[in-house]
């Protein structure tokens, strides 16, 4: 593996993975077309949307490459498809975005500036990551550090405004160098949904590349829906129990969250510490769920248990249908 990267960021393609993002896709593409640092090519991978996402792209943005899938391949399949396409066309960098994200006009430029300033001292920058911010609460979603398991950033880093290394973060907003794709490969298609980004980032780090978080590069991105809880007291208890922002995912997504973590820590890395904390996280997930005023508690618990079983068995793919 060579240590030499180019002196500045050139030849950037943007890969957008969409699924029923018709309400946002027009604004997203407009934001990409007006970036202060130009993007060479925009590639939209549409995962069989049932709304007008593909129609908007075709009708309003003929300059955009649209890859339409006959079925939903998930975020793993969508990113792998788009990154593979960009790699084959020779792009040096690939900027990943979810269809519900919205970058500020200078988001890509800030990533490029961070690369230029850090390259003399950070010789193996493989990924530069934008900073996801909730459009509703302005809460900043930072990355994670790997300490035998994923841990949240300490306070001084969580408040930092300068670029700094992390070990993992969400895929949306990540600018990936082609050398990473060559050495590490593509995201796992068989994960379908959830933990795709963290598993990929673990492979990136295992191959010696650095991931740089750039707070000045802002993308607006909502991480999930806040649950309805019975009272402020219950909300406080639930937050203490889960040790994370109060976010509710659909029951089927909780299956993939659990399954893919277990598979990663058991089959790929065989990390007992990470697996222990993964199980602890499952208990916190169930505890928080019981405190929330949610529906489908039994269904959620069944999906979580199934995710644990399939993760240990190595049963991957699109095994649970989104509903």
KEGU-834008 format. One line per 8 residues: number of its first residue (from 1); for each residue x, y, z of N, C-alpha, C, O. Coordinates in pm, whole numbers. Atoms other than C-alpha are relative to their C-alpha. Layout:
! KEGU-834008
NUM	X Y Z X Y Z X Y Z X Y Z  ...;
! end
This chain:
! KEGU-834008
1	85 -121 0 0 0 0 88 124 0 172 140 88  -78 -122 6 146 333 -103 -50 104 98 -169 111 128  37 -106 -93 152 624 138 -32 131 -70 -81 225 -8  6 -128 71 144 889 -134 -141 26 -53 -193 -50 -135  126 -48 54 -183 1072 -194 30 125 -81 136 186 -65  -21 -120 78 -225 1358 -439 5 122 91 -39 117 206  -22 -119 -81 -142 1709 -318 -129 74 34 -134 144 135  127 -64 -29 -500 1835 -337 -113 -85 -54 -92 -176 -134;
9	116 80 40 -848 1700 -388 -49 44 -137 -90 158 -157  44 -25 137 -935 1677 -756 -91 -115 -44 -95 -220 20  83 104 60 -1180 1479 -969 -91 -68 102 -73 -185 136  94 50 -99 -1462 1436 -721 -132 -40 -67 -190 37 -143  134 42 37 -1773 1233 -797 -83 -9 127 -31 -43 233  90 11 -115 -2073 1243 -565 -99 -113 -24 -164 -117 -129  96 110 7 -2279 930 -500 -111 24 101 -86 35 221  117 -20 -85 -2629 983 -363 -87 -125 -6 -127 -168 -114;
17	86 117 -7 -2830 681 -247 -138 44 48 -152 105 154  135 -48 -31 -3204 742 -247 -99 -115 13 -86 -220 -50  116 88 -10 -3517 563 -139 -117 86 49 -123 123 166  117 -83 -30 -3841 762 -150 41 135 63 -13 176 165  -46 -131 -45 -3660 1094 -106 -45 112 -93 25 212 -110  50 -99 94 -3874 1288 -353 -14 139 58 1 238 -15  18 -132 -61 -3935 1570 -105 131 76 17 131 197 36  -129 -65 -24 -3561 1638 -71 95 -5 -118 188 76 -126;
25	-100 26 103 -3386 1515 -385 28 122 -86 143 145 -125  -22 -120 81 -3438 1836 -583 90 100 70 182 155 9  -82 -92 -77 -3294 2053 -309 143 -52 16 239 25 12  -132 59 -16 -3006 1810 -258 85 16 -126 200 58 -118  -77 -11 124 -2901 1806 -622 35 146 -30 145 175 -76  -29 -143 18 -2930 2186 -643 119 41 88 205 117 44  -110 -32 -91 -2698 2208 -342 132 -57 -52 237 5 -33  -121 60 56 -2451 1976 -513 49 76 -123 169 94 -142;
33	-35 -73 121 -2460 2169 -840 58 139 30 127 197 -54  -46 -135 -35 -2385 2496 -657 110 -1 106 137 102 167  -109 6 -96 -2103 2373 -432 112 97 -40 141 115 -158  -108 -95 27 -1823 2628 -399 122 -70 -60 201 -6 -131  -98 81 71 -1585 2348 -503 -78 -93 -92 -154 -177 -45  83 75 94 -1728 2194 -821 17 -151 11 124 -201 44  2 146 5 -1822 1827 -843 2 -41 -146 -73 11 -228  -13 43 139 -1719 1648 -1161 -127 -71 -51 -173 -45 -162;
41	115 79 44 -2015 1410 -1173 -85 -39 121 -32 -75 226  95 40 -104 -2325 1339 -966 -66 -129 -43 -122 -138 -153  55 132 30 -2441 979 -952 -108 -31 104 -78 -40 223  111 34 -90 -2781 899 -802 -35 -147 -18 -67 -192 -128  41 141 0 -2850 536 -710 -136 -6 67 -147 13 188  136 5 -56 -3224 497 -665 -40 -144 27 -41 -228 -64  32 137 -44 -3328 189 -469 -149 -29 -14 -218 -57 83  138 38 30 -3663 127 -639 -100 83 79 -193 29 139;
49	94 -89 -70 -3838 431 -490 -140 -14 -57 -158 -31 -178  140 7 44 -4216 417 -503 -61 138 -13 -177 151 -52  49 -137 17 -4250 797 -501 59 56 -129 97 -20 -218  -44 -62 125 -4138 1047 -766 149 37 0 190 125 -76  -142 -32 -7 -3767 1050 -677 67 -10 -136 129 86 -182  -65 20 130 -3646 904 -1009 -55 96 -105 20 145 -188  63 -90 97 -3892 1116 -1207 56 141 13 79 209 -87  -56 -134 -22 -3759 1437 -1049 141 9 -55 178 107 -120;
57	-139 -1 49 -3400 1343 -1126 3 3 -152 78 81 -211  2 5 146 -3480 1256 -1488 -50 130 -61 5 179 -160  63 -117 59 -3699 1558 -1549 76 130 21 83 213 -70  -62 -127 -34 -3504 1835 -1376 152 3 -15 212 109 -29  -146 3 -3 -3144 1716 -1383 54 -102 -101 105 -207 -61  -48 96 101 -3053 1547 -1715 151 -22 5 200 -121 -49  -146 15 -10 -2681 1603 -1637 41 -99 108 158 -135 117  -28 94 -109 -2706 1367 -1339 -11 -143 -51 -104 -177 -124;
65	7 143 33 -2628 997 -1384 -96 -68 97 -76 -61 218  99 69 -83 -2925 795 -1256 11 -150 -21 -9 -200 -132  -4 146 2 -2879 428 -1171 -124 -51 73 -132 -40 196  128 44 -58 -3225 278 -1114 4 -150 28 29 -231 -62  6 140 -37 -3250 -49 -925 -142 -52 -3 -238 20 27  133 62 7 -3538 -289 -974 -54 -34 138 -175 -49 156  42 29 -137 -3544 -363 -600 89 78 95 193 130 56  -75 -75 -101 -3422 -201 -279 120 -81 46 105 -184 112;
73	-122 70 -39 -3060 -305 -227 56 54 131 162 11 175  -45 -56 -127 -3029 -101 93 113 100 -16 163 122 -126  -107 -98 5 -2770 156 183 133 -67 -36 216 -8 -104  -122 72 34 -2495 -107 159 11 -24 -149 114 4 -210  1 26 143 -2591 -210 -192 9 126 -83 79 130 -184  0 -125 75 -2653 146 -306 137 66 -2 183 109 -108  -132 -62 -5 -2320 282 -187 103 -84 -74 188 -30 -145  -94 87 71 -2129 -20 -318 -15 17 -151 85 23 -223;
81	24 -17 142 -2291 22 -658 53 134 -51 121 140 -153  -44 -133 42 -2225 396 -679 151 17 9 212 75 -81  -145 -11 -15 -1869 374 -546 72 -82 -106 174 -38 -159  -61 81 105 -1788 93 -788 -6 68 -135 90 63 -212  15 -73 125 -1922 299 -1077 100 114 -9 166 131 -111  -93 -113 -1 -1717 604 -977 145 -47 -9 227 18 -74  -137 55 3 -1404 391 -924 36 -42 -142 147 -13 -189  -27 45 137 -1431 237 -1270 19 117 -95 89 104 -196;
89	-16 -118 85 -1457 586 -1421 124 82 37 150 185 -25  -129 -60 -29 -1129 682 -1256 0 118 95 100 190 104  3 -114 -92 -1242 937 -996 93 -25 118 102 -136 170  -94 9 -112 -987 1010 -724 -71 1 135 -24 -59 231  75 -11 -125 -1246 1090 -458 -148 -21 -28 -199 19 -133  144 24 12 -1608 982 -403 -67 53 127 -36 9 237  71 -62 -113 -1838 1191 -182 -135 -70 15 -215 -70 -79  122 77 -24 -2120 986 -28 -104 84 73 -72 155 167;
97	109 -71 -66 -2457 1131 65 -127 -83 -4 -159 -145 -106  134 58 -1 -2791 988 173 -97 95 -69 -73 216 -77  97 -81 72 -3094 1108 -17 -75 99 86 -140 189 33  68 -95 -88 -3229 1288 290 96 101 61 59 173 154  -97 -98 -49 -2913 1492 350 -3 127 -84 -59 129 -194  -7 -126 72 -2848 1851 248 128 73 39 137 126 150  -127 -65 -35 -2493 1992 232 -6 151 -14 -74 204 -103  -18 -143 19 -2410 2356 286 87 24 -122 159 -66 -166;
105	-65 -30 127 -2264 2530 -17 151 -20 6 213 -50 -97  -145 12 -11 -1907 2514 117 44 -134 58 161 -150 93  -32 127 -68 -1922 2157 254 117 -73 -65 209 -115 4  -108 70 69 -1700 1999 -11 129 81 5 237 24 23  -119 -85 -7 -1462 2295 -15 70 -13 135 193 -14 140  -59 12 -133 -1409 2262 361 74 -133 15 177 -139 81  -70 128 -2 -1318 1895 317 134 11 -74 236 -40 -28  -123 -17 79 -1065 1990 49 103 83 76 222 51 73;
113	-92 -83 -78 -914 2262 270 63 -80 114 182 -67 141  -52 82 -110 -880 2018 560 106 -97 -51 208 -117 15  -96 92 57 -701 1770 335 133 70 -29 240 18 3  -121 -74 35 -455 2032 210 80 37 124 203 30 123  -70 -45 -120 -375 2155 561 59 -116 81 161 -100 146  -43 112 -83 -338 1811 720 93 -97 -70 165 -173 -4  -77 99 73 -167 1615 445 149 -6 38 205 -116 44  -142 10 -36 191 1713 544 27 -81 126 134 -141 139;
121	-21 73 -125 144 1555 889 -84 -127 11 -58 -212 97  84 119 2 -123 1294 813 12 -62 -140 -58 -21 -233  -38 50 131 16 1084 529 -95 -105 -57 -85 -140 -175  89 107 47 -260 822 507 -147 38 18 -226 -41 68  141 -41 -7 -583 1022 492 -77 -74 -109 -54 -53 -228  80 75 95 -831 789 330 -143 49 -11 -207 32 -114  138 -49 -4 -1162 947 432 -2 134 73 58 149 179  30 -125 -69 -1265 1303 515 -151 7 14 -224 -19 -82;
129	143 10 -28 -1606 1336 676 -61 134 35 -8 207 119  77 -119 -36 -1854 1620 683 -66 -19 135 -74 -131 186  64 1 -132 -2030 1709 1007 -152 0 -15 -209 100 -58  146 3 9 -2395 1595 1017 -63 83 114 -25 69 230  69 -85 -96 -2623 1846 1192 -150 -19 -19 -200 -19 -132  144 14 8 -2990 1798 1276 -63 131 -45 -36 235 15  66 -123 44 -3201 2050 1083 -107 49 98 -150 164 91  104 -35 -96 -3454 2048 1368 56 54 130 3 150 187;
137	-54 -37 -131 -3236 2078 1678 139 64 -6 188 115 94  -138 -47 17 -2896 2186 1536 100 -82 81 212 -38 105  -91 89 -72 -2745 1896 1731 103 -57 -97 68 -101 -207  -109 51 83 -2407 1790 1592 23 -148 30 35 -187 146  -24 142 -17 -2353 1419 1534 147 -28 -28 190 -31 -144  -143 24 15 -1987 1347 1597 26 -147 -30 -65 -230 -32  -39 137 27 -1796 1034 1517 28 -78 127 -10 -36 237  -33 88 -111 -1668 755 1739 149 -32 -1 216 -23 -104;
145	-134 53 -13 -1334 634 1868 -9 -149 27 -105 -196 88  -3 144 -23 -1239 266 1874 96 -31 113 217 -10 101  -80 39 -116 -1117 145 2211 -31 -145 37 -63 -177 151  48 137 -17 -1186 -223 2164 -150 -7 -15 -207 -116 -14  143 -20 26 -1541 -99 2111 -15 146 -39 76 226 -18  23 -138 37 -1694 221 1978 -39 81 124 -129 43 198  33 -90 -110 -1698 504 2233 -20 140 -57 38 175 -160  26 -136 44 -1827 857 2198 119 90 29 202 60 115;
153	-112 -90 -15 -1589 1147 2169 1 65 138 -105 98 191  -8 -77 -125 -1463 1309 2491 -40 144 -25 -41 191 -139  55 -134 12 -1591 1657 2562 83 96 -81 29 174 -160  -85 -95 70 -1289 1844 2428 -4 -21 -151 5 76 -227  12 25 143 -1319 1672 2089 -140 30 -51 -157 81 -162  138 -26 40 -1697 1696 2079 -27 148 -19 -119 186 -91  16 -146 15 -1661 2075 2109 100 60 -97 97 180 -124  -108 -49 85 -1364 2101 1874 -56 48 -135 -147 -12 -191;
161	42 -55 130 -1406 2313 1560 103 -25 -109 79 7 -226  -104 31 97 -1083 2202 1391 -9 -147 -41 -59 -229 36  1 141 43 -1044 1878 1188 82 -88 94 186 -46 145  -74 92 -85 -936 1574 1390 -34 -145 -40 -140 -170 -97  23 140 37 -903 1195 1343 -107 -66 87 -115 -40 207  96 84 -71 -1186 960 1440 15 -141 -57 90 -163 -152  -6 138 48 -1237 587 1392 -125 -41 -77 -122 -138 -153  120 33 75 -1592 586 1259 -102 111 11 -102 187 108;
169	115 -90 1 -1897 794 1169 -95 -47 -108 -69 -148 -174  97 44 99 -2198 775 941 54 22 -141 141 106 -163  -50 -8 137 -2147 729 568 -33 133 -67 49 187 -141  43 -121 69 -2342 1036 457 94 116 34 109 153 151  -96 -108 -19 -2090 1316 407 144 -44 -9 234 40 -3  -138 51 7 -1783 1091 376 57 14 -141 -6 -25 -239  -73 -14 124 -1532 1173 103 111 -106 0 204 -99 81  -84 119 -3 -1348 849 18 99 3 -116 62 26 -231;
177	-103 4 103 -1019 823 -170 -3 -133 -73 -34 -236 -14  7 122 81 -997 569 -453 99 -106 49 75 -225 28  -94 99 -53 -694 406 -287 -65 -83 111 -31 -200 129  75 74 -101 -927 310 -1 -86 -107 -67 -91 -221 -21  84 96 71 -1164 145 -247 85 -115 -54 43 -230 -50  -90 102 54 -871 -40 -406 48 -96 109 48 -218 89  -59 82 -105 -725 -164 -76 -103 -64 94 -82 -175 143  98 45 -99 -1035 -202 141 -120 -68 -66 -182 -156 -7;
185	118 52 67 -1304 -281 -114 -119 92 16 -103 212 41  124 -76 -5 -1665 -168 -107 -79 -34 126 -52 -135 191  88 34 -112 -1930 -154 166 -70 -133 -24 -89 -175 -139  62 132 10 -2101 -485 240 -143 12 -52 -228 76 9  135 5 56 -2402 -542 20 -90 -86 86 -209 -57 100  83 95 -75 -2519 -830 240 -40 50 139 -114 -18 209  49 -60 -123 -2560 -601 542 -134 71 -23 -211 90 71  122 -67 43 -2843 -426 353 -16 137 64 -11 238 -6;
193	32 -125 -68 -2909 -158 615 61 -1 141 58 -102 211  -47 -23 -137 -2745 -20 932 131 -73 32 150 -189 -2  -135 42 -38 -2391 -62 1068 89 -25 -121 202 -70 -106  -80 10 122 -2273 -68 706 120 93 10 233 56 -23  -105 -100 -7 -2074 248 770 107 -37 103 226 -26 74  -96 30 -106 -1911 136 1097 85 -123 -35 205 -125 -7  -77 116 42 -1810 -204 960 102 40 -105 217 -4 -101  -93 -45 105 -1656 -35 656 113 83 60 229 68 21;
201	-103 -84 -62 -1474 219 871 101 -82 79 219 -49 82  -93 88 -69 -1325 -59 1083 99 -61 -99 218 -76 -67  -90 53 101 -1183 -207 765 96 107 -51 213 80 -76  -85 -112 42 -1053 134 657 114 19 99 230 33 59  -101 -21 -102 -871 175 987 95 -120 8 215 -102 30  -84 120 -4 -743 -186 982 104 0 -111 211 -58 -97  -93 -11 113 -578 -109 648 93 121 11 165 153 -83  -98 -104 -26 -391 183 801 -37 139 -45 44 231 -34;
209	43 -133 45 -592 474 659 -61 79 116 -118 21 209  60 -89 -100 -700 773 867 -135 52 -48 -157 71 -168  130 -63 25 -1054 910 889 1 134 72 18 138 194  -7 -135 -57 -1065 1286 945 -140 62 3 -206 74 -100  129 -68 -20 -1376 1453 1086 21 151 -14 109 208 50  -18 -142 31 -1418 1811 956 -125 77 45 -222 84 -31  119 -68 -52 -1662 2013 1173 -49 115 -87 -169 145 -88  39 -116 81 -1659 2310 932 -78 -40 -125 -141 44 -189;
217	73 48 117 -1807 2094 655 -135 -54 46 -145 -167 93  131 32 -57 -2176 2089 744 -94 -61 -103 -109 -10 -214  114 51 75 -2447 1866 604 -116 -15 97 -96 -60 211  118 18 -84 -2798 1869 744 -54 -141 -23 -78 -184 -135  39 141 9 -2908 1518 823 -68 -39 131 -11 -20 239  72 43 -120 -3168 1381 1065 27 -148 24 11 -230 -66  -41 136 -33 -3059 1064 1244 -115 -92 38 -93 -212 56  112 85 -39 -3405 937 1334 -108 83 66 -94 204 80;
225	112 -67 -64 -3730 1022 1505 9 -12 151 39 -118 205  2 4 -146 -3750 1117 1869 -127 -68 48 -235 -43 -6  117 71 -49 -3984 894 2066 -89 89 86 -46 190 141  93 -66 -93 -4290 1008 2255 10 -73 133 -11 -194 138  -12 62 -131 -4238 944 2626 -106 57 92 -165 161 64  113 -34 -84 -4481 965 2913 20 129 78 -77 201 103  -24 -120 -80 -4316 1244 3110 146 38 -8 228 -35 -63  -139 -44 -2 -3998 1443 3159 85 -93 86 201 -119 55;
233	-74 91 -88 -3897 1210 3440 34 -129 -74 147 -176 -68  -24 123 74 -3938 902 3222 101 25 -112 186 -60 -139  -95 -33 106 -3751 1076 2941 143 3 55 236 -48 -8  -132 -8 -61 -3460 1147 3175 53 -139 35 170 -169 13  -40 137 -35 -3455 786 3299 38 -77 -126 137 -150 -127  -27 71 124 -3469 654 2943 132 42 -61 208 -42 -110  -127 -47 54 -3181 872 2832 118 -55 81 221 -89 24  -104 57 -85 -2977 751 3129 18 -148 -30 129 -200 -31;
241	-6 144 25 -3065 392 3049 67 -31 -133 145 -126 -142  -52 31 133 -2975 408 2680 135 65 -25 206 23 -116  -127 -70 16 -2675 644 2717 18 53 -142 130 58 -192  -8 -51 136 -2758 788 2374 -119 89 -25 -217 85 50  116 -83 33 -2987 1044 2209 -123 -87 -21 -113 -197 -74  123 77 11 -3347 930 2217 -47 -4 -144 -103 93 -195  36 17 140 -3407 797 1868 -73 -133 -14 -33 -234 43  78 121 21 -3665 545 1756 10 -40 -146 -15 41 -236;
249	-3 54 135 -3615 327 1451 -118 -96 -17 -177 -141 81  103 99 28 -3869 103 1280 43 -136 54 163 -164 60  -36 131 -56 -3884 -250 1428 94 -80 -90 188 -142 -41  -85 78 91 -3728 -407 1115 142 53 -2 236 -24 -24  -136 -55 0 -3432 -169 1134 76 -41 126 198 -55 124  -67 46 -121 -3361 -275 1491 58 -140 -20 160 -174 40  -55 131 35 -3314 -626 1353 137 14 -65 233 -51 -24  -127 -15 73 -3040 -510 1112 107 66 86 225 32 74;
257	-96 -64 -90 -2876 -286 1374 69 -105 86 191 -105 100  -54 102 -90 -2832 -582 1609 75 -107 -79 188 -142 -43  -62 109 76 -2756 -849 1348 137 37 -54 233 -40 -40  -124 -37 66 -2485 -657 1167 112 31 99 229 7 70  -102 -19 -103 -2307 -553 1486 54 -134 49 175 -155 57  -42 131 -52 -2303 -908 1619 88 -71 -104 191 -128 -69  -79 66 104 -2178 -1042 1286 141 60 -9 239 -13 -18  -129 -67 12 -1900 -782 1269 93 -38 113 208 -73 90;
265	-86 24 -117 -1771 -838 1621 29 -147 23 128 -181 87  -20 143 -23 -1808 -1217 1615 73 -66 -118 167 -143 -96  -55 70 116 -1721 -1324 1260 119 73 -64 214 8 -108  -105 -73 71 -1500 -1047 1120 118 34 90 233 21 48  -107 -48 -87 -1302 -921 1418 19 -85 126 121 -74 194  -3 86 -119 -1378 -1176 1694 51 79 121 151 45 183  -36 -90 -109 -1366 -899 1954 -101 -21 114 -215 23 104  91 35 -108 -1515 -1022 2283 -45 122 80 -158 128 129;
273	36 -121 -71 -1506 -681 2447 -111 74 -74 -210 116 -14  102 -68 81 -1701 -523 2162 -131 -76 3 -239 -17 7  121 83 -1 -1943 -815 2163 -73 14 133 -196 20 136  62 -18 -132 -2003 -777 2536 -77 132 5 -191 136 52  67 -130 -5 -2085 -408 2498 -114 9 -103 -209 86 -85  111 9 94 -2299 -487 2195 -122 -61 69 -233 -10 55  111 62 -75 -2511 -718 2414 -54 94 106 -175 101 129  45 -99 -99 -2519 -452 2684 -85 107 -67 -184 153 -10;
281	77 -97 75 -2641 -208 2421 -139 -51 -35 -236 25 -37  129 61 28 -2918 -450 2330 -91 8 122 -209 40 111  77 -10 -123 -3030 -460 2694 -47 143 23 -161 166 65  39 -140 -14 -3028 -80 2705 -109 38 -102 -200 115 -72  100 -25 103 -3224 -74 2380 -137 -47 46 -237 23 29  127 56 -48 -3492 -297 2531 -52 79 119 -171 106 130  40 -77 -117 -3493 -103 2858 -59 134 -41 -165 175 7  52 -128 47 -3533 227 2679 -133 -16 -71 -222 68 -57;
289	124 24 72 -3803 80 2458 -119 -17 94 -228 33 68  108 24 -95 -4007 -33 2757 -42 128 71 -156 138 117  33 -127 -63 -3992 319 2898 -68 97 -96 -136 190 -54  61 -88 99 -4102 481 2573 -147 -36 -19 -190 -149 6  141 21 32 -4464 522 2479 -9 -44 -146 -62 29 -230  -7 49 137 -4413 310 2167 -103 -110 -24 -158 -169 69  82 114 39 -4620 63 1974 93 -116 -39 214 -98 -53  -71 117 53 -4515 -285 1866 117 -44 87 220 -86 34;
297	-111 40 -86 -4300 -359 2170 36 -147 -19 154 -181 -27  -26 143 17 -4339 -738 2126 69 -26 -133 163 -105 -140  -60 16 132 -4256 -714 1757 145 45 0 231 -20 -60  -137 -51 -8 -3947 -507 1832 92 -98 71 203 -124 26  -82 94 -76 -3821 -752 2090 27 -127 -81 137 -181 -77  -19 118 84 -3875 -1044 1850 106 26 -106 191 -59 -132  -99 -34 102 -3675 -865 1580 140 9 61 238 -33 -2  -130 -12 -66 -3395 -790 1826 59 -138 28 177 -162 3;
305	-45 136 -28 -3373 -1155 1936 40 -72 -128 140 -143 -132  -33 61 129 -3380 -1269 1572 131 57 -55 210 -16 -114  -125 -61 43 -3102 -1021 1495 121 -60 70 225 -82 8  -108 65 -75 -2887 -1172 1770 29 -140 -56 145 -175 -79  -17 136 51 -2945 -1526 1641 66 1 -138 162 -72 -162  -52 -1 136 -2879 -1442 1276 142 55 -6 222 13 -89  -135 -54 -4 -2571 -1238 1363 101 -107 36 206 -116 -29  -90 107 -40 -2408 -1533 1541 7 -110 -106 112 -169 -128;
313	2 104 103 -2517 -1775 1268 66 45 -130 104 -38 -212  -55 -51 126 -2382 -1548 994 -102 4 -111 -67 -2 -229  107 -5 99 -2717 -1529 821 -19 146 -42 -78 225 31  2 -138 47 -2689 -1212 614 -94 15 -118 -168 -77 -152  87 -31 112 -2866 -1049 322 -126 72 45 -139 109 162  127 -68 -29 -3209 -890 304 -96 -104 54 -183 -154 -18  76 108 -63 -3365 -1135 547 -131 46 62 -222 -34 84  124 -57 -53 -3629 -903 691 -42 113 -93 37 202 -124;
321	48 -98 96 -3843 -696 459 -44 127 71 -121 121 167  44 -126 -60 -3883 -326 544 -151 15 -12 -210 -16 -116  145 -21 4 -4240 -242 637 -38 115 91 -156 149 102;
! end
